[in-house]
Amino acid sequence: KGARLNEQQKVTLSNLLGPFSKTLDDFKGKVEATREADLTAREGLIAQIRHLTELNQDIGAKAQSLTNALRGESKTRGIWGEAVLQRILELAGLREGIEFRTQVSHHGDEADGRLIPDVVLDLPQDRAIVIDAKVSLVAYERYVSSVDDGNARADALKDHSASLKRHIKDLSSKNYPSLYNLKSVDFTLLFVPIESALMAASEADPGLAQYALEQHVALVSPNTLFTV
């Protein structure tokens, strides 16, 4: 009887623990699969983070290289400004050689040597608008960098505004509109490719835009070019 009772208890326990053991095995398998998936995902995430880090370093290096180049020769800054201007015109659907022309050479009556505006935008009825890109970043870069020095920041902003004012005067003296005998369009667009640089100069000298208009020059940026 004792032997039969033990056998019955074993069968009963086996019936009870069998499903439980299978459940534990299934749970263990799912935990292992989840762990492996988590490790795989973590490795992928680490690889992505490493890639983003390398990409950021590359972008930072290129940005610094561009900054150094724009700090250097004025010719380099001018070429960059002209490239930005041409790209904006192309994004608007205008075509070089059809709706606009670049680096058109002229001989002005009142100026010594040749006049070469950056862009001539051709309009109907034989009209044209001259757009000249100006990039003045030396003082503006000092203004942006002088975050902790209020006096240096104010001086740099003043120099930046004065530099842009000199550009306006120089552009006005070239009298580009006279090259095309324009009827109603008697002004030249001075394109500043960096929006914040134009805003900073205008804040430093609230009368800058009015001064430009008096010189038959309109200040424009990437956001205001086509509105003007």
Disulfide bonds with the S-S distance in Angstrom:
none
